[in-house]
Amino acid sequence: MLDVLIIGAGPIGLASGIACTKHALSYIIVEKGALVNSLYNYPLNMTFFSTSDKLEIGEVPFVSHNPKPTRAEALEYYRRVTLHWNLNLALYESVQTVTKENGLFIVTTTKTTYKAKHIVISTGFYDIPNLMNVPGEDLPKVHHYYKEPHVYFGQKIVVIGAANSAVDVAMETWRKGADVTMVIREEQIRESVKYWIRPDIENRIKEGSIKAFYHASIAAIREKEVDIMTASGQITLPNDFVLAMTGYLPDFKFLASVGIQTENDEYCTPLHDPDTMMSNIDGVYLAGVICGGLKTNKWFIENSRHHPDLIMAHILQKG
């Protein structure tokens, strides 16, 4: 029997394991993919908005060779943290069900069954794309995840979105020889876009190197073209690929299966006490970006690193 079972081996899940170690609590971190799986699935050349010191956990220094750390540096850092603390991991093991019997949680995974006194859910939100629900979205040419620009050389691509991910994709693919058109619901590139990139994308749009349609949306996608609904009406563009950087959703279905309720707000915020991070289920805690529900820009690594400490303080107080 475990004191704590942690679901998700992202940075906050790892920090939860470190907090357990510090307080001599038995635990395991169960992760359905690789270590820091969401970070692994980021674009190959991604640069973080945060500085390296704000991504640190477990008192292990994060030294970057750049003003802002890269994906590769972050992966190396969290591997080093894991080895330093000798964290107890179960990778490539997916949680299937969570039930409670006689005061203990029974957690069934794809490989085994665990019993635990407490559960910490730190699953992030990067696994479920926010779909556009338009005809043709299921075509192979439509991608909700982006890895690298080379495959788009010489291709006509549409990038959907106006936040950091969309801007990064548009700039990187354009620089590597793609013909890029952006489709943006808003009236401008979002002000939250990284300050060192926003002027660049705005200048590329202004000079016509990257085409952009504002107050626009995708109406339909076909093999060799897309329909775009604009303020002036519908237009059709020749197209090879659609990169839908429309954001991602928490796994509300899994939360509901555990019994976690959401607030009646536009963000479907999972119910939890901000002082203890405990959900509406006694003994089940939330940590990291999952706490924001659909407001996926509320919590980051840097401002949720303290969640595990709040959780452990409450567990120890309960005895």
N, C-alpha and C positions, 0 to 999 in steps of 0.2 A: 504493500500500500504506500502511495506517495502522499507527501504533504501537499504538493502543488503539481498540476499538469498544465503545461503552457502550450497553447496552440499557435504556431507561427514562429519561425526562426528568422524573422527580420531583426533589425537593430533593437527594437523595443522588446521583442521576445527574448533576445539574447540578454538584454539588460535585466529582464525579469529573472532569468536563470542565474545571473550574477548576484542579484539581490537575495535569491534563495540560498546561494552558496555562502554569502556573508553571514546569514542568520542560521546556518546549519539545518536548513529545511531540505528534505529529500524532494527531488523534482525530476521531470524529464521535459524536453522541448520537442514537440512533435511537429514536423514540417512535411507537407505533401510534395515539396520539390527540393531544390538545392538550398544550401545555406544562403541566407538573405536573397531568397528567390526573386522577389520583386526587383531588387537592385540588379541582379543578374540579367533580367529581361529588359532593362533600360537600353536605350541606343548605345552602341559600342563607344561612341565618342562623346557621350554626355558629360557635361560639367555641372556640378552641383551649384545651387544658388547660395548655400551656406558655406562658410569657411570650415576648414577641417576641424578646428577646435570645438565647433558646435555639433559635430557629428560623433564626438568621443563618448564612449561608455566604459564603465569599469575601470576608471583611472588609468587607462592605457592611452598614451599619447598618439595622436594621429598627425604625423608629419607629412605634408604634401609638398611636392616640388613646384606647385602652381599656386597662384593667388586663390583659386577655387579648386577643390579636389575633383578628380575625374572618377568615372565609374570604375575603371581598373584599380585606381588607388583605394577606393572604398572597399572593393571586394577583397583586396589584399589586407586591408586594415581589419575587417571583421573576421577574416580567417585567423589573423594573428590574435585578436581578442579571444576568439573561441579556444585556441590552443593555450593561451596564457591562463585562462580560467578553467581549462579542462572541462568545458561544458558538456552536459549529458544530453546528447542529441539522438533523435530518431528521424533521419532524413528519408525522403521519398516514401513517406508513410502518411496516408490521408485519413483524417478522422471521419468516421461514418455516422456514429450516433453518440449522444451524450444523454444519459439517464441518471436518476438518483434513486438509490435504494438504501434504506436504513442509515441515512445521513451521509452516505458516501456516493461520489460520482463514479459511474461505470462508463468508461470511454472505450468504444469499440473502433478500431482502426482497420485498415486493409491488411494488417499483419498480426495484430494481437489485441488483447483487451487489458486495460489498465483500471485500477481503482485509485481514486484520489480524494483527499479531503476538500481541495479547492481547485478551481479552474481559472486560468488566465487566458483570455482570448485576445490575441494580438495579430490578427490576420490581414490587416491592411485592406486595400481595395483594388489592387492592380489586376485581378484575375478575370473580372467580368466587364467587358466593354459596354459603354453607354451607346446602345444601338440607335441608328437614325430611323429605322423602321420604314424604309423606302424600297420600292421595287428594285431588285438587282443587288441589294446589299450583300446577298449571300454568294455573289460571283467570286471566283478565285482572284480576280484583279483587285478586290477591295480588302485592304489591310487595316486593322485597328491597332496593330503594333508595328513599330518601326525599328530596324536594327542598324542598317548602314545604307549609304547612298548609291553604291556602285551599280546595283541592279537596275537603277532608274536612269542611267546614262542614256541620252538620246530618246527618252520617252516623254510623252505628254502626261503629266500627272496633275491631279487635283488634290490639294491639301485642305482639309476641312477643319476649321477652328481658328482661334485668335489668341490662344494662351501660349505658354512656354513651349509645350511639346510641338504644336503646330508651327510655330515660328522657327524652332530649331530644325524641324524636318524641311520646311520650305527653303531655308537658307542653305542647309547642307546639300540637299539634292540639287538646287540651282547651281551651286558652286561646282558640283561634279557633273554638270552637263545635262540636267533635266530641264524640260520646258514646264515651268511651274505656274499654276493658277491656284489662288487661295479663295475659298468660299467662306465668308465670315458673316455670322448672324448680326453682330454688333456693327456700330458705325465706325469703329476704328480697332487697331490692334490694342489689346488690353494693356492698361497701365501697369499691371502686375508682371508683365514680361521683364525678364532680366534687363537691368538698366544698361548693360554694355551691349545688348543685342537689339533693343527696341529701335534706336535711331538707325541702325543698319538696315533692318527690314523695312522701315518706313521709307528710307531713301531708295531702296531697290524697287519698291512699289511705285514711288513717285517718278522714277526715271523710266519705268516700264519694263525693267528686267524681269520682275515678277509681277504677274497680273493679279489683281484682286477685285472681288465683287463683295461689297458691303451690303448689309441688310439683305443677305441672300441665303439660300438653303438649297440642298440637293433635292430634286423632285423625283428623279429616276436614274438608274444606272444600267447601261447596256454594254455589250462586249467591246464596242469601239467608240462609244460616246456617252456623255452624261447630259441630263437636262438639269438646268439650274434655274430656280425661281428667283428673280431679282425684282427690285422696286419698279423696273420698267417692263416687267413681264418675263415670260419664260424664254430662255435661250438654250441652244444645244451646242456642245463643244465636242470636238474629237478628243478621245481620251484613251490612254493605255492602262493607267493605274489610278485608284482612288485611295488616298491615305487619310483615313477618318480619325483624326486626333480629337475625338469628341469626349474624352474622359472615360472614367471607369467607375464601377459601383461596388460598394461593400456587398458581401454575400448575406443579404437579408434573409434568404431562405434558410441558411444554416443557423443564423441567430434565432430565427423563429422556432426552428426545430429544438433548440436548447430551452426555449421558453422566454427568451429576452424580448421585451416589448419595446416599441419605439414611441417617441413623443409625437403628439399630433401637431407637427410643424412641417414646413415645406422641405426640410432636410431629413425627415424620418430619423431623427437622432435617437440612437439606442439609449434606453433609460439607464442612467448610472449616477451615482453620487460623486460629484467632482472632488470631494474631500477624501474619499476612500477608493474610488473607482469601481465599487461594487455595483453590479447591475440589479435589476429587480428580483433576480434569483439569488437567494442567500448562498454565498460561497463561490459565485461566478463573477469574475472581474473582467473589465475591459481595459485595454491599454493601447496607446498609440492612435494612429489615424482612424481606426475603426470607430472611435468615440464620436467622430464628427458626422457620421451618417453620410448623407449626400453632399455635405459641405466638406469635400475632400481637401480643400485648401486651408482648413482650420488648424489641423494638427500636422506637425512635421517631426522629424527625428529630434531637432534641436529643442522644440518646446514641449515634447512629451517624454523626454528622458527621465523625468521625475515620477512618472506614473508608477513604475515598479516599486519605488520607495514608499509611495502612498499605500499601495496594495500590501506590501510586507508589513508596514506599521499596523494596518488594520488586522491582518491575519494574526500577528503576534499579540495584539491587544485582545483579540477574541480568545486567545489561548488554544 
